[in-house]
Amino acid sequence: MTRLLLLAPLLLAACAATAPNDNKQAQEEGVTCRRETQVGTSIPKSHCRSNAQKAADRAAVDDMSQAIRNHPGQSPMANGK
């Protein structure tokens, strides 16, 4: 949980950042952008994430999955992690 709290400002900053205009430039900088349309609107939004952010998210998911496997029946959020 603490990792998620630490990642939250990075995620918000990534959403606030402007998307690179050139896809080639984005790839060189290690940024992946995709356009998503939310339910209830027809206007898509760009969501850009760096490779480091994606790796950190994957690590957090792996940690949570490991905690669930090690302690079945106990919520991984119960200890504030």
DOFILUM-159668 format. One record per atom (N, C-alpha, C): residue number from 1; residue in one letter; atom name; x, y, z. Coordinates in Angstrom, 2 decimals, m for minus. Atoms other than C-alpha are relative to their C-alpha. Layout:
N
{NUM, 'A', 'CA', {X, Y, Z}} ...
// end
This chain:
81
{1, 'M', 'N', {0.83, m1.20, 0.00}} {1, 'M', 'CA', {0.00, 0.00, 0.00}} {1, 'M', 'C', {0.87, 1.25, 0.00}} {2, 'T', 'N', {m0.86, m1.19, m0.05}} {2, 'T', 'CA', {2.85, 2.37, 0.79}} {2, 'T', 'C', {0.59, 0.30, m1.37}} {3, 'R', 'N', {m0.50, m0.24, 1.36}} {3, 'R', 'CA', {4.22, 1.85, m2.70}} {3, 'R', 'C', {m1.04, 0.71, m0.85}} {4, 'L', 'N', {1.08, m0.63, 0.76}} {4, 'L', 'CA', {0.86, 2.76, m4.13}} {4, 'L', 'C', {m0.12, 1.47, 0.37}} {5, 'L', 'N', {0.07, m1.39, m0.43}} {5, 'L', 'CA', {0.79, 5.91, m2.03}} {5, 'L', 'C', {1.18, 0.82, m0.52}} {6, 'L', 'N', {m1.18, m0.69, 0.54}} {6, 'L', 'CA', {4.29, 6.77, m3.19}} {6, 'L', 'C', {m0.13, 0.21, m1.51}} {7, 'L', 'N', {0.15, m0.11, 1.45}} {7, 'L', 'CA', {3.34, 6.17, m6.81}} {7, 'L', 'C', {m1.10, 0.97, m0.41}} {8, 'A', 'N', {1.13, m0.85, 0.34}} {8, 'A', 'CA', {0.16, 8.25, m6.67}} {8, 'A', 'C', {0.44, 1.37, m0.54}} {9, 'P', 'N', {m0.41, m1.30, 0.57}} {9, 'P', 'CA', {1.95, 11.63, m7.11}} {9, 'P', 'C', {0.63, m0.13, m1.38}} {10, 'L', 'N', {m0.60, 0.20, 1.32}} {10, 'L', 'CA', {3.92, 10.21, m10.03}} {10, 'L', 'C', {m1.08, m0.23, m1.05}} {11, 'L', 'N', {1.08, 0.26, 0.94}} {11, 'L', 'CA', {0.75, 8.96, m11.65}} {11, 'L', 'C', {m0.75, 1.28, m0.33}} {12, 'L', 'N', {0.69, m1.26, 0.23}} {12, 'L', 'CA', {m0.93, 12.32, m11.20}} {12, 'L', 'C', {0.85, 0.94, m0.85}} {13, 'A', 'N', {m0.89, m0.86, 0.78}} {13, 'A', 'CA', {2.10, 14.14, m12.58}} {13, 'A', 'C', {0.04, m0.47, m1.45}} {14, 'A', 'N', {m0.03, 0.53, 1.37}} {14, 'A', 'CA', {2.14, 11.83, m15.60}} {14, 'A', 'C', {m1.27, 0.38, m0.75}} {15, 'C', 'N', {1.26, m0.37, 0.65}} {15, 'C', 'CA', {m1.50, 12.60, m16.30}} {15, 'C', 'C', {m0.03, 1.49, m0.33}} {16, 'A', 'N', {0.01, m1.44, 0.21}} {16, 'A', 'CA', {m0.88, 16.34, m16.01}} {16, 'A', 'C', {1.00, 0.43, m1.07}} {17, 'A', 'N', {m1.03, m0.34, 0.98}} {17, 'A', 'CA', {2.14, 16.28, m18.31}} {17, 'A', 'C', {m0.60, m0.01, m1.40}} {18, 'T', 'N', {0.48, m0.02, 1.37}} {18, 'T', 'CA', {1.61, 17.12, m21.94}} {18, 'T', 'C', {0.58, m1.18, m0.76}} {19, 'A', 'N', {m0.45, 1.13, 0.79}} {19, 'A', 'CA', {1.86, 14.25, m24.36}} {19, 'A', 'C', {0.98, 0.47, m1.07}} {20, 'P', 'N', {m0.93, m0.37, 1.07}} {20, 'P', 'CA', {4.83, 14.31, m26.73}} {20, 'P', 'C', {m0.72, 0.00, m1.34}} {21, 'N', 'N', {0.68, m0.14, 1.29}} {21, 'N', 'CA', {3.73, 15.44, m30.18}} {21, 'N', 'C', {0.43, m1.07, m0.99}} {22, 'D', 'N', {m0.53, 0.93, 0.97}} {22, 'D', 'CA', {5.93, 13.04, m32.06}} {22, 'D', 'C', {0.15, m1.37, 0.63}} {23, 'N', 'N', {m0.07, 1.35, m0.53}} {23, 'N', 'CA', {5.53, 9.30, m31.50}} {23, 'N', 'C', {1.44, m0.49, 0.07}} {24, 'K', 'N', {m1.40, 0.40, 0.01}} {24, 'K', 'CA', {9.18, 8.78, m32.41}} {24, 'K', 'C', {0.72, 0.61, 1.19}} {25, 'Q', 'N', {m0.59, m0.67, m1.16}} {25, 'Q', 'CA', {10.21, 11.31, m29.77}} {25, 'Q', 'C', {m0.43, m0.70, 1.28}} {26, 'A', 'N', {0.52, 0.69, m1.19}} {26, 'A', 'CA', {8.02, 9.53, m27.22}} {26, 'A', 'C', {0.72, m1.33, 0.21}} {27, 'Q', 'N', {m0.69, 1.28, m0.11}} {27, 'Q', 'CA', {9.63, 6.18, m27.97}} {27, 'Q', 'C', {1.44, 0.18, 0.44}} {28, 'E', 'N', {m1.38, m0.27, m0.39}} {28, 'E', 'CA', {13.12, 7.66, m27.63}} {28, 'E', 'C', {0.09, 0.36, 1.48}} {29, 'E', 'N', {0.00, m0.41, m1.40}} {29, 'E', 'CA', {12.20, 9.10, m24.23}} {29, 'E', 'C', {m0.55, m1.11, 0.91}} {30, 'G', 'N', {0.53, 1.09, m0.80}} {30, 'G', 'CA', {10.67, 5.79, m23.07}} {30, 'G', 'C', {m1.40, 0.26, 0.52}} {31, 'V', 'N', {1.36, m0.32, m0.39}} {31, 'V', 'CA', {7.12, 7.13, m22.92}} {31, 'V', 'C', {m0.96, m0.68, m0.97}} {32, 'T', 'N', {1.03, 0.63, 0.81}} {32, 'T', 'CA', {4.09, 5.19, m24.15}} {32, 'T', 'C', {m1.31, 0.74, 0.26}} {33, 'C', 'N', {1.27, m0.71, m0.13}} {33, 'C', 'CA', {0.89, 7.11, m24.82}} {33, 'C', 'C', {m1.09, m0.79, m0.70}} {34, 'R', 'N', {1.15, 0.60, 0.66}} {34, 'R', 'CA', {m2.54, 5.74, m25.60}} {34, 'R', 'C', {m1.22, 0.87, 0.29}} {35, 'R', 'N', {1.23, m0.79, m0.13}} {35, 'R', 'CA', {m5.92, 7.33, m26.10}} {35, 'R', 'C', {m1.12, m0.91, 0.47}} {36, 'E', 'N', {1.10, 0.78, m0.56}} {36, 'E', 'CA', {m8.83, 6.08, m24.02}} {36, 'E', 'C', {m1.24, 0.87, 0.09}} {37, 'T', 'N', {1.28, m0.68, m0.14}} {37, 'T', 'CA', {m12.48, 7.02, m24.10}} {37, 'T', 'C', {m0.70, m0.54, 1.22}} {38, 'Q', 'N', {0.67, 0.42, m1.22}} {38, 'Q', 'CA', {m14.17, 6.93, m20.72}} {38, 'Q', 'C', {m1.49, m0.21, m0.26}} {39, 'V', 'N', {1.43, 0.25, 0.09}} {39, 'V', 'CA', {m17.69, 5.65, m20.23}} {39, 'V', 'C', {m0.74, 1.31, 0.28}} {40, 'G', 'N', {0.80, m1.20, m0.19}} {40, 'G', 'CA', {m20.21, 8.47, m20.58}} {40, 'G', 'C', {0.48, 1.20, m0.79}} {41, 'T', 'N', {m0.49, m1.10, 0.82}} {41, 'T', 'CA', {m18.17, 10.62, m22.95}} {41, 'T', 'C', {0.50, m0.56, m1.33}} {42, 'S', 'N', {m0.52, 0.45, 1.29}} {42, 'S', 'CA', {m17.13, 10.44, m26.57}} {42, 'S', 'C', {1.34, 0.67, m0.30}} {43, 'I', 'N', {m1.27, m0.70, 0.20}} {43, 'I', 'CA', {m13.99, 12.54, m26.10}} {43, 'I', 'C', {1.12, m0.82, 0.61}} {44, 'P', 'N', {m1.10, 0.80, m0.54}} {44, 'P', 'CA', {m10.86, 10.41, m25.78}} {44, 'P', 'C', {1.06, 0.90, 0.67}} {45, 'K', 'N', {m1.09, m0.69, m0.69}} {45, 'K', 'CA', {m8.03, 11.43, m23.45}} {45, 'K', 'C', {1.28, m0.80, m0.20}} {46, 'S', 'N', {m1.30, 0.65, 0.11}} {46, 'S', 'CA', {m4.34, 10.70, m23.84}} {46, 'S', 'C', {0.51, m0.33, 1.39}} {47, 'H', 'N', {m0.61, 0.44, m1.24}} {47, 'H', 'CA', {m2.71, 8.71, m21.06}} {47, 'H', 'C', {1.41, m0.43, m0.34}} {48, 'C', 'N', {m1.41, 0.28, 0.28}} {48, 'C', 'CA', {1.09, 8.71, m21.14}} {48, 'C', 'C', {0.67, m0.52, 1.26}} {49, 'R', 'N', {m0.72, 0.60, m1.12}} {49, 'R', 'CA', {3.31, 6.56, m18.93}} {49, 'R', 'C', {1.42, m0.30, m0.44}} {50, 'S', 'N', {m1.40, 0.32, 0.30}} {50, 'S', 'CA', {7.05, 6.18, m18.77}} {50, 'S', 'C', {0.23, m1.49, 0.27}} {51, 'N', 'N', {m0.34, 1.40, m0.22}} {51, 'N', 'CA', {8.68, 2.78, m18.84}} {51, 'N', 'C', {0.29, m0.24, 1.48}} {52, 'A', 'N', {m0.28, 0.14, m1.42}} {52, 'A', 'CA', {9.84, 3.36, m15.25}} {52, 'A', 'C', {m1.30, m0.08, 0.81}} {53, 'Q', 'N', {1.29, 0.05, m0.70}} {53, 'Q', 'CA', {6.26, 4.01, m14.12}} {53, 'Q', 'C', {m0.68, m1.35, m0.21}} {54, 'K', 'N', {0.61, 1.30, 0.28}} {54, 'K', 'CA', {5.03, 0.85, m15.83}} {54, 'K', 'C', {0.72, m1.11, 0.77}} {55, 'A', 'N', {m0.77, 1.00, m0.74}} {55, 'A', 'CA', {7.84, m1.19, m14.23}} {55, 'A', 'C', {m0.33, 0.07, 1.49}} {56, 'A', 'N', {0.34, m0.17, m1.42}} {56, 'A', 'CA', {7.02, 0.25, m10.78}} {56, 'A', 'C', {m1.39, m0.57, 0.27}} {57, 'D', 'N', {1.35, 0.56, m0.17}} {57, 'D', 'CA', {3.35, m0.66, m11.24}} {57, 'D', 'C', {0.02, m1.52, m0.03}} {58, 'R', 'N', {m0.11, 1.46, 0.08}} {58, 'R', 'CA', {4.26, m4.19, m12.29}} {58, 'R', 'C', {0.60, m0.57, 1.28}} {59, 'A', 'N', {m0.63, 0.45, m1.24}} {59, 'A', 'CA', {6.51, m4.54, m9.22}} {59, 'A', 'C', {m1.00, 0.05, 1.16}} {60, 'A', 'N', {1.00, m0.12, m1.06}} {60, 'A', 'CA', {3.70, m3.33, m6.94}} {60, 'A', 'C', {m1.04, m1.11, m0.11}} {61, 'V', 'N', {0.96, 1.08, 0.21}} {61, 'V', 'CA', {1.28, m5.84, m8.48}} {61, 'V', 'C', {0.62, m1.34, 0.39}} {62, 'D', 'N', {m0.68, 1.24, m0.35}} {62, 'D', 'CA', {3.84, m8.63, m8.12}} {62, 'D', 'C', {0.12, m0.15, 1.52}} {63, 'D', 'N', {m0.09, 0.02, m1.46}} {63, 'D', 'CA', {4.38, m7.72, m4.45}} {63, 'D', 'C', {m1.34, m0.34, 0.63}} {64, 'M', 'N', {1.34, 0.26, m0.53}} {64, 'M', 'CA', {0.64, m7.72, m3.80}} {64, 'M', 'C', {m0.40, m1.45, m0.27}} {65, 'S', 'N', {0.32, 1.39, 0.33}} {65, 'S', 'CA', {0.21, m11.06, m5.59}} {65, 'S', 'C', {0.77, m0.96, 0.89}} {66, 'Q', 'N', {m0.82, 0.84, m0.87}} {66, 'Q', 'CA', {3.06, m12.56, m3.56}} {66, 'Q', 'C', {m0.56, 0.00, 1.42}} {67, 'A', 'N', {0.57, m0.09, m1.33}} {67, 'A', 'CA', {1.48, m11.31, m0.32}} {67, 'A', 'C', {m1.28, m0.82, 0.10}} {68, 'I', 'N', {1.24, 0.78, 0.01}} {68, 'I', 'CA', {m1.84, m12.90, m1.29}} {68, 'I', 'C', {0.32, m1.50, m0.01}} {69, 'R', 'N', {m0.37, 1.42, 0.05}} {69, 'R', 'CA', {m0.15, m16.22, m2.12}} {69, 'R', 'C', {0.58, m0.48, 1.33}} {70, 'N', 'N', {m0.64, 0.38, m1.25}} {70, 'N', 'CA', {1.85, m16.23, 1.14}} {70, 'N', 'C', {m0.98, m0.05, 1.17}} {71, 'H', 'N', {0.96, m0.09, m1.09}} {71, 'H', 'CA', {m1.16, m15.43, 3.34}} {71, 'H', 'C', {m1.42, m0.12, m0.54}} {72, 'P', 'N', {1.36, 0.15, 0.53}} {72, 'P', 'CA', {m4.32, m16.89, 1.79}} {72, 'P', 'C', {m1.04, 0.20, 1.11}} {73, 'G', 'N', {1.06, m0.24, m0.95}} {73, 'G', 'CA', {m7.49, m15.79, 3.51}} {73, 'G', 'C', {0.18, 1.25, 0.82}} {74, 'Q', 'N', {m0.26, m1.25, m0.72}} {74, 'Q', 'CA', {m5.89, m12.66, 4.95}} {74, 'Q', 'C', {0.15, 1.12, m1.02}} {75, 'S', 'N', {m0.09, m1.12, 0.91}} {75, 'S', 'CA', {m6.31, m9.32, 3.25}} {75, 'S', 'C', {1.40, 0.62, 0.05}} {76, 'P', 'N', {m1.32, m0.63, m0.02}} {76, 'P', 'CA', {m2.95, m7.83, 2.17}} {76, 'P', 'C', {m0.07, 1.44, 0.50}} {77, 'M', 'N', {0.15, m1.36, m0.46}} {77, 'M', 'CA', {m4.36, m4.43, 3.15}} {77, 'M', 'C', {m0.18, 0.07, 1.52}} {78, 'A', 'N', {0.29, 0.02, m1.44}} {78, 'A', 'CA', {m5.00, m5.51, 6.78}} {78, 'A', 'C', {1.15, 0.58, 0.82}} {79, 'N', 'N', {m1.16, m0.48, m0.75}} {79, 'N', 'CA', {m1.46, m4.62, 7.89}} {79, 'N', 'C', {0.45, 1.38, m0.44}} {80, 'G', 'N', {m0.37, m1.33, 0.47}} {80, 'G', 'CA', {m1.38, m1.27, 6.10}} {80, 'G', 'C', {1.10, 0.01, m1.02}} {81, 'K', 'N', {m1.08, 0.07, 1.01}} {81, 'K', 'CA', {1.05, m2.46, 3.45}} {81, 'K', 'C', {m0.54, 0.30, m1.37}} 
// end
